[in-house]
């Protein structure tokens, strides 16, 4: 059969390409269909859906994405049905798992729940023999009276049971897959998380499970990734210190020399400085650190379990090991102007090279969504992107947005560039600090896109 897998276009064209990873979930789903002719269309860089449908004439069209992608997913599957009425249309992924009812539409034939690789493989076998999809475990089937759920699919014992990703299918787009200006490959080594943050839906999506790949499997995948830079795209890579020790040993023994980017909790870094040092020795250059807040009360309210003291210790450890920090912060709707000022001062004082400011968003499938559902000010899925506030703000909305945008301008602005230049002259600049040209490019991006970014937030230039 002919199978077309589609990544939907980016919901916000202004931000598209700022951090563009390869569509690893679709590549892995493609790996589960070795006996079929599979194509992968990445609409973030190639809008030719209609032409592809007409030329390829797929028997099955599959897609997926996050909450902000919902309208685009509905639209592209409706277009697929119009162009190829007999094709089977399938949606899976994060949002489809936590809120499958959003895809109970006539143009959609099946919703894949949870880890969809094995489910999709069985679905293809069933379609090929003209069987009954109701017999395929792990599906929700759209119907007039509401979704009909099939039997629950048991999870695999480990991620080693999943197919290896078909990276060849995205060869035409590979030049676009970059992080912070560098070509980057992506690997998945763990799914789920042993923690219970109130703002995160991973626990709901994975039903509380934390599954990993063996060190040998990770090494075999790393070895075939062509890019020098590799991002570990896991919910919690450092979820187990013992596993990370074994994985470190396997990568070192294999002699792999990749430059690694990994997400980590601040308390994990604070408790295992020796592990961070060992990973630095095998290529760890950047850690996306979930700092969340500099306010103890806000941090405690996330349910994360970490403290501001652990945040400070983690920052210190990463600086000591010459590792760049992507500092991830939540901007709450109760922020005052003083809160914005304090957060920017903290970022600059702590020399966080790549701060990321995201507006607190109650995503479907999270405890935060259950608590805040009645206060939502919009049901527009595209607004659930951490750059729009879907809850009321204490400041006037226009002021809140402008101060939010000014966090980025300040963090990557002239004050930061002046400090970097002074440190460079005095030879105090660490190799983990951002070079001046990189800061200048980021600053230029902000300046050139200021009007577009403000308009994407529903604002006009003052």
C-alpha positions as CSV (number, residue, x, y, z in Angstrom):
1,X,0.0,0.0,0.0
2,X,1.0,3.6,-0.4
3,X,1.2,5.5,2.9
4,X,1.6,9.3,3.1
5,X,2.7,10.7,6.5
6,X,2.4,14.5,6.9
7,X,3.7,16.9,9.4
8,X,1.2,19.8,9.5
9,X,2.4,23.4,8.7
10,X,3.6,25.5,11.7
11,X,0.7,27.2,13.4
12,X,2.7,30.4,13.7
13,X,4.7,31.2,10.5
14,X,6.7,33.9,12.4
15,X,8.2,31.4,14.7
16,X,8.6,28.6,12.2
17,X,12.2,27.6,11.7
18,X,13.4,29.2,14.9
19,X,13.8,25.7,16.4
20,X,13.0,23.2,13.7
21,X,13.6,19.6,14.6
22,X,13.0,16.7,12.3
23,X,9.6,15.0,12.7
24,X,11.0,12.0,14.6
25,X,7.6,10.6,15.6
26,X,6.5,10.3,12.0
27,X,9.9,8.8,11.0
28,X,9.5,6.2,13.7
29,X,5.9,5.4,12.5
30,X,7.3,5.0,9.0
31,X,9.8,2.5,10.4
32,X,6.8,0.4,11.4
33,X,5.7,0.0,7.8
34,X,8.6,-1.7,6.1
35,X,6.4,-3.6,3.6
36,X,4.7,-0.5,2.3
37,X,5.6,2.4,0.0
38,X,5.9,5.3,2.4
39,X,6.4,9.0,1.8
40,X,6.8,11.8,4.4
41,X,5.7,15.3,3.6
42,X,7.0,18.0,6.0
43,X,4.6,20.9,5.5
44,X,6.7,23.2,7.6
45,X,9.0,23.5,4.6
46,X,7.0,22.0,1.8
47,X,3.3,23.1,1.2
48,X,2.7,20.8,-1.7
49,X,0.0,18.7,-0.1
50,X,-2.5,18.8,-3.0
51,X,0.2,18.0,-5.6
52,X,1.5,15.1,-3.5
53,X,-2.0,13.7,-3.0
54,X,-2.7,13.8,-6.7
55,X,0.7,12.3,-7.8
56,X,1.1,9.7,-5.0
57,X,-2.6,8.7,-4.6
58,X,-2.1,7.3,-1.1
59,X,-4.2,4.5,0.4
60,X,-3.5,5.8,3.9
61,X,-2.8,9.4,5.1
62,X,-1.5,9.8,8.6
63,X,-0.5,12.9,10.7
64,X,-0.3,14.1,14.2
65,X,0.8,17.0,16.4
66,X,0.3,19.0,19.5
67,X,-2.6,21.1,20.7
68,X,-1.7,24.2,18.5
69,X,-1.7,21.9,15.4
70,X,-5.3,20.8,15.7
71,X,-6.9,23.1,13.1
72,X,-4.1,22.4,10.6
73,X,-4.5,18.6,11.2
74,X,-8.3,18.8,10.6
75,X,-7.8,20.9,7.5
76,X,-5.1,18.7,5.9
77,X,-7.1,15.4,6.5
78,X,-10.2,17.0,5.0
79,X,-8.2,18.0,2.0
80,X,-6.8,14.4,1.8
81,X,-10.4,13.0,1.8
82,X,-11.4,15.4,-1.0
83,X,-8.5,14.5,-3.2
84,X,-8.5,10.8,-2.4
85,X,-12.0,9.8,-1.1
86,X,-11.1,6.1,-0.7
87,X,-8.0,6.7,1.4
88,X,-8.0,6.0,5.1
89,X,-7.2,9.1,7.2
90,X,-5.5,8.7,10.6
91,X,-4.4,11.0,13.3
92,X,-2.2,10.3,16.3
93,X,0.3,11.9,18.6
94,X,0.1,14.0,21.7
95,X,-3.1,15.9,21.4
96,X,-5.0,13.0,19.8
97,X,-4.1,10.9,22.9
98,X,-5.1,13.3,25.6
99,X,-8.1,14.8,23.7
100,X,-9.3,12.4,21.0
101,X,-12.8,13.9,20.9
102,X,-11.3,16.9,19.1
103,X,-10.9,14.6,16.0
104,X,-14.4,13.1,15.9
105,X,-15.0,14.4,12.4
106,X,-16.3,12.9,9.2
107,X,-13.0,13.4,7.4
108,X,-11.1,11.4,10.0
109,X,-11.3,7.6,10.0
110,X,-9.2,6.6,13.0
111,X,-7.5,8.2,16.0
112,X,-4.4,6.4,17.3
113,X,-4.0,6.6,21.1
114,X,-0.8,6.6,23.0
115,X,2.4,5.1,21.5
116,X,1.2,4.7,17.9
117,X,4.0,2.9,16.2
118,X,2.8,-0.7,16.9
119,X,-0.8,0.3,16.6
120,X,-0.2,1.9,13.2
121,X,1.6,-1.2,12.0
122,X,-1.4,-3.4,12.9
123,X,-3.8,-0.9,11.4
124,X,-2.0,-1.1,8.0
125,X,-2.1,-4.9,8.1
126,X,-5.9,-4.8,8.9
127,X,-6.6,-2.3,6.1
128,X,-4.5,-4.4,3.6
129,X,-6.6,-7.5,4.3
130,X,-9.8,-5.4,4.4
131,X,-10.4,-6.3,8.1
132,X,-12.4,-4.5,10.8
133,X,-10.6,-1.6,12.5
134,X,-12.7,-2.2,15.6
135,X,-10.4,-5.2,16.2
136,X,-7.3,-3.1,16.3
137,X,-6.3,-2.3,19.9
138,X,-5.4,1.3,20.7
139,X,-7.8,3.2,18.5
140,X,-10.7,5.6,18.8
141,X,-13.1,5.5,15.8
142,X,-15.1,8.6,15.0
143,X,-18.9,8.0,14.9
144,X,-22.0,10.1,15.1
145,X,-22.8,9.1,18.6
146,X,-19.2,9.8,19.8
147,X,-15.9,8.0,19.6
148,X,-15.9,4.2,19.8
149,X,-12.8,3.0,21.6
150,X,-11.2,-0.3,20.8
151,X,-9.4,-2.4,23.3
152,X,-6.5,-0.8,25.1
153,X,-3.1,-1.7,23.7
154,X,-0.6,-2.9,26.3
155,X,2.6,-0.9,26.3
156,X,5.9,-2.4,25.1
157,X,8.3,-3.5,27.8
158,X,10.9,-1.1,26.5
159,X,11.4,1.3,23.6
160,X,13.7,-1.3,22.0
161,X,10.6,-2.9,20.7
162,X,9.8,0.1,18.5
163,X,11.2,0.3,15.0
164,X,14.2,2.5,14.1
165,X,13.2,5.8,12.5
166,X,13.2,6.1,8.7
167,X,15.5,9.2,8.5
168,X,15.9,8.7,4.8
169,X,12.4,9.9,4.3
170,X,13.3,13.4,5.4
171,X,16.6,13.7,3.4
172,X,15.1,16.5,1.3
173,X,14.4,18.6,4.3
174,X,17.4,17.9,6.4
175,X,19.1,21.2,5.8
176,X,16.2,22.9,7.5
177,X,16.5,20.9,10.8
178,X,18.5,23.2,13.0
179,X,18.7,24.3,16.6
180,X,20.3,27.7,17.5
181,X,21.7,28.0,14.0
182,X,23.3,24.5,13.8
183,X,22.2,21.5,11.8
184,X,20.9,19.0,14.4
185,X,19.7,15.4,14.4
186,X,17.2,14.1,16.9
187,X,17.1,10.9,18.9
188,X,14.5,9.5,21.4
189,X,15.9,7.5,24.3
190,X,13.1,7.7,26.8
191,X,9.3,8.3,26.9
192,X,7.2,9.3,29.9
193,X,8.4,10.8,33.2
194,X,8.5,9.6,36.8
195,X,7.5,13.0,38.0
196,X,4.1,14.7,38.2
197,X,4.4,18.4,37.2
198,X,0.9,20.0,37.1
199,X,1.6,21.8,33.8
200,X,2.8,18.7,31.8
201,X,0.6,16.2,30.0
202,X,3.3,13.5,29.5
203,X,2.0,11.5,32.5
204,X,-1.5,11.5,31.0
205,X,-0.2,10.6,27.5
206,X,2.0,7.8,28.8
207,X,-0.4,6.8,31.6
208,X,2.3,7.2,34.2
209,X,4.8,4.9,32.5
210,X,8.5,5.7,32.0
211,X,10.0,3.6,29.2
212,X,13.6,3.7,27.9
213,X,15.9,2.4,25.2
214,X,18.8,0.2,26.1
215,X,22.3,1.7,25.9
216,X,23.1,-0.5,22.9
217,X,20.1,0.6,21.0
218,X,20.8,4.3,21.7
219,X,24.4,3.8,20.5
220,X,23.3,2.1,17.3
221,X,20.9,5.0,16.5
222,X,23.5,7.7,17.3
223,X,26.0,6.1,15.1
224,X,23.8,6.5,11.9
225,X,22.7,10.1,12.6
226,X,24.7,12.2,10.1
227,X,24.7,15.5,12.0
228,X,27.4,16.3,14.4
229,X,25.0,17.9,16.8
230,X,22.3,15.7,18.3
231,X,19.4,16.6,20.5
232,X,17.9,14.0,22.9
233,X,14.2,14.6,22.4
234,X,12.9,13.0,25.6
235,X,10.4,14.1,28.2
236,X,13.1,13.4,30.9
237,X,16.4,12.1,29.7
238,X,18.0,12.1,33.1
239,X,15.0,10.4,34.7
240,X,17.4,7.7,36.0
241,X,20.9,8.5,37.1
242,X,21.9,4.8,36.8
243,X,20.6,4.5,33.3
244,X,22.5,7.7,32.3
245,X,25.7,6.3,33.8
246,X,25.3,3.1,31.7
247,X,24.5,5.1,28.6
248,X,27.5,7.3,29.2
249,X,29.7,4.3,29.4
250,X,28.3,2.8,26.2
251,X,28.7,6.0,24.2
252,X,32.3,6.4,25.5
253,X,33.2,2.8,24.7
254,X,31.7,3.1,21.2
255,X,34.0,6.1,20.5
256,X,31.1,8.3,19.3
257,X,32.0,12.0,19.2
258,X,28.7,13.8,18.9
259,X,28.0,17.3,20.4
260,X,24.9,16.7,22.5
261,X,21.9,18.7,23.6
262,X,19.8,17.3,26.5
263,X,16.8,18.4,28.6
264,X,17.2,18.0,32.4
265,X,15.5,18.9,35.6
266,X,17.5,21.3,37.8
267,X,17.2,19.1,40.9
268,X,18.7,16.2,39.0
269,X,21.7,18.3,37.9
270,X,22.1,19.6,41.4
271,X,22.2,16.1,42.9
272,X,24.5,14.5,40.3
273,X,27.3,17.0,39.5
274,X,29.7,14.1,38.8
275,X,27.3,12.7,36.2
276,X,27.1,16.0,34.4
277,X,30.9,16.2,34.4
278,X,31.2,12.7,32.9
279,X,28.7,13.6,30.1
280,X,30.5,16.8,29.4
281,X,33.6,14.7,28.7
282,X,31.7,12.7,25.9
283,X,30.2,15.8,24.2
284,X,27.4,17.3,26.3
285,X,27.4,21.0,25.3
286,X,23.9,22.3,26.0
287,X,21.3,21.5,28.7
288,X,17.7,22.7,28.5
289,X,17.1,23.3,32.2
290,X,13.6,23.5,33.5
291,X,14.0,26.3,35.9
292,X,10.4,27.4,35.6
293,X,10.5,30.3,38.2
294,X,12.6,32.5,40.4
295,X,9.7,32.9,42.8
296,X,9.5,30.1,45.4
297,X,5.7,30.2,45.6
298,X,5.3,29.9,41.8
299,X,7.8,27.1,41.6
300,X,6.1,25.2,44.4
301,X,2.7,25.6,42.7
302,X,4.0,23.8,39.6
303,X,4.2,20.6,41.6
304,X,7.6,20.0,40.2
305,X,9.2,19.4,43.6
306,X,12.4,21.4,42.9
307,X,13.5,24.5,44.7
308,X,15.0,27.9,43.8
309,X,18.1,26.8,45.7
310,X,18.4,23.7,43.5
311,X,18.0,25.9,40.4
312,X,20.9,28.1,41.5
313,X,23.1,25.1,42.2
314,X,22.2,23.5,38.8
315,X,23.2,26.8,37.0
316,X,26.5,26.8,38.9
317,X,27.3,23.2,38.0
318,X,26.6,23.7,34.3
319,X,28.7,26.9,34.3
320,X,31.5,25.0,36.1
321,X,31.4,22.3,33.4
322,X,31.3,24.9,30.6
323,X,27.9,23.7,29.4
324,X,25.5,26.2,27.7
325,X,22.1,26.6,29.4
326,X,18.7,26.9,27.8
327,X,17.0,28.3,30.8
328,X,13.3,27.6,30.6
329,X,11.0,30.0,32.5
330,X,7.2,30.1,32.9
331,X,5.7,33.6,32.8
332,X,2.5,33.5,34.9
333,X,-0.6,35.5,34.3
334,X,-0.2,37.1,37.7
335,X,3.1,38.7,36.8
336,X,3.5,42.4,37.7
337,X,5.8,44.7,35.9
338,X,8.3,44.2,38.8
339,X,8.1,40.4,38.2
340,X,9.2,41.0,34.6
341,X,12.0,43.2,35.7
342,X,13.3,40.7,38.3
343,X,13.2,37.8,35.9
344,X,15.2,39.7,33.3
345,X,17.7,40.8,35.9
346,X,18.1,37.2,37.1
347,X,18.7,35.9,33.6
348,X,21.4,38.4,32.9
349,X,23.1,38.1,36.4
350,X,23.2,34.3,36.1
351,X,24.6,34.5,32.6
352,X,22.0,32.1,31.2
353,X,23.0,32.0,27.6
354,X,19.8,30.9,25.9
355,X,16.8,31.9,28.1
356,X,13.4,30.7,26.9
357,X,10.3,32.5,28.3
358,X,7.0,30.7,27.9
359,X,3.6,31.9,29.1
360,X,2.0,29.4,31.5
361,X,-0.5,27.4,29.5
362,X,-3.0,24.8,30.8
363,X,-2.7,22.2,28.1
364,X,-5.4,19.5,27.8
365,X,-4.5,16.4,29.7
366,X,-2.8,18.3,32.5
367,X,-4.0,18.9,36.1
368,X,-3.6,22.6,35.4
369,X,-6.1,22.3,32.6
370,X,-8.6,20.6,34.9
371,X,-8.2,23.3,37.5
372,X,-8.3,26.3,35.1
373,X,-10.7,25.1,32.4
374,X,-13.5,27.4,33.6
375,X,-11.2,30.5,33.3
376,X,-10.0,29.9,29.7
377,X,-10.6,33.0,27.6
378,X,-10.4,31.2,24.3
379,X,-11.0,27.8,22.7
380,X,-8.8,28.6,19.7
381,X,-6.3,25.7,19.7
382,X,-3.6,27.7,17.9
383,X,-3.4,30.0,21.0
384,X,-2.1,27.0,23.1
385,X,1.5,27.6,22.1
386,X,3.0,29.2,25.2
387,X,3.2,32.6,23.4
388,X,-0.4,33.6,23.9
389,X,-2.2,33.8,27.2
390,X,-5.3,31.7,27.3
391,X,-6.0,32.8,30.9
392,X,-6.8,36.3,32.2
393,X,-3.8,38.4,33.1
394,X,-3.3,40.7,36.1
395,X,-1.8,43.4,33.9
396,X,-3.7,44.8,30.9
397,X,-3.2,42.2,28.2
398,X,-1.4,44.7,25.9
399,X,1.0,45.5,28.7
400,X,1.5,41.9,29.6
401,X,2.4,40.9,26.0
402,X,4.7,43.9,25.5
403,X,6.6,43.1,28.7
404,X,6.7,39.4,27.6
405,X,8.3,40.4,24.3
406,X,10.7,42.8,26.1
407,X,12.0,39.8,28.1
408,X,13.4,38.4,24.8
409,X,14.6,41.8,23.6
410,X,16.4,42.4,27.0
411,X,17.8,38.9,27.3
412,X,19.4,39.0,23.8
413,X,19.8,42.8,23.6
414,X,22.5,45.4,23.8
415,X,23.1,45.0,27.5
416,X,23.8,41.4,27.0
417,X,26.0,42.1,23.9
418,X,28.0,44.8,25.8
419,X,28.7,42.3,28.7
420,X,29.8,39.7,26.2
421,X,32.2,42.1,24.5
422,X,33.6,43.2,27.8
423,X,34.2,39.6,29.0
424,X,35.8,38.8,25.7
425,X,38.3,41.6,26.0
426,X,39.1,40.7,29.6
427,X,39.5,37.0,28.5
428,X,36.8,36.0,31.0
429,X,34.5,34.6,28.4
430,X,33.8,30.9,28.7
431,X,33.6,28.8,25.6
432,X,29.9,28.1,26.6
433,X,29.0,31.8,26.3
434,X,27.3,32.8,23.1
435,X,29.7,34.4,20.6
436,X,28.9,38.0,19.7
437,X,27.9,37.1,16.1
438,X,25.3,34.7,17.4
439,X,23.9,37.3,19.8
440,X,23.8,39.8,16.9
441,X,21.9,37.4,14.7
442,X,19.3,36.7,17.5
443,X,19.0,40.5,18.1
444,X,18.5,41.1,14.4
445,X,15.8,38.4,14.2
446,X,13.9,40.1,17.1
447,X,14.2,43.5,15.5
448,X,13.1,42.4,12.0
449,X,10.2,40.4,13.3
450,X,9.0,42.7,16.1
451,X,6.0,43.9,14.1
452,X,5.1,40.4,12.9
453,X,5.5,38.9,16.4
454,X,3.3,41.6,17.9
455,X,0.6,41.1,15.3
456,X,0.7,37.3,15.9
457,X,-0.2,38.2,19.5
458,X,-3.1,40.3,18.3
459,X,-1.3,43.6,18.9
460,X,-0.3,46.6,16.8
461,X,3.0,48.3,16.8
462,X,2.9,51.2,19.3
